[in-house]
């Protein structure tokens, strides 16, 4: 028989015959099914039974079976870290998968991705989720980090900031700015 991890290739059984001259080996996927010289092979995760017959003129036929077991391959889904500036729209949340075999891409997985709520300057968790077993894969999930950074006033806001003595008197033309550790959102000034 065969036991292994999913690798995208076809696997079957091996039948060794001590005297192969004029010996016929046939195979079937069911015990009472039709036998053929073509051995069934399997690629996807599962346990399969392959039946065989060994026949040679003037000898008693031998028959039996072997199993082919293909176990899921481990793959890791990781949320990509993201950053935005305070007041901006969130960037698209994305993820990557490590451990897929050649020929498979991320479309073989179904992944949802969300981030913890919050819009203030801080870090938040990005959480990927989905099935623990998906097709030929055992799927593990790794969280990412979403960072909201402080907004820096644009030049128009900076030009409209005036200082009087030790206290700040601020005239803002609109935008986001920070003073003494507090972030402000100023409405545009109209005159």
WOKAFEN-V791428 format. One record per run of one state. SS is the DSSP state (helix for helix, strand for strand, loop for the rest). FROM is the first residue (numbers start at 1). LEN is the number of residues. If there is no record, write none. Layout:
BEGIN
ss->[SS | SS]
from->[FROM | FROM]
len->[LEN | LEN]
END
This chain:
BEGIN
ss->[loop | strand | loop | strand | loop | strand | loop | strand | loop | strand | loop | strand | loop | strand | loop | strand | loop | strand | loop | strand | loop | helix | loop | strand | loop | strand | loop | strand | loop | strand | loop | strand | loop | helix | loop | strand | loop | strand | loop | strand | loop | strand | loop]
from->[1 | 2 | 6 | 11 | 12 | 23 | 29 | 36 | 37 | 42 | 43 | 46 | 57 | 62 | 72 | 73 | 80 | 82 | 86 | 95 | 99 | 106 | 109 | 111 | 116 | 122 | 131 | 133 | 135 | 137 | 143 | 144 | 150 | 155 | 160 | 161 | 165 | 167 | 171 | 175 | 180 | 182 | 187]
len->[1 | 4 | 5 | 1 | 11 | 6 | 7 | 1 | 5 | 1 | 3 | 11 | 5 | 10 | 1 | 7 | 2 | 4 | 9 | 4 | 7 | 3 | 2 | 5 | 6 | 9 | 2 | 2 | 2 | 6 | 1 | 6 | 5 | 5 | 1 | 4 | 2 | 4 | 4 | 5 | 2 | 5 | 5]
END
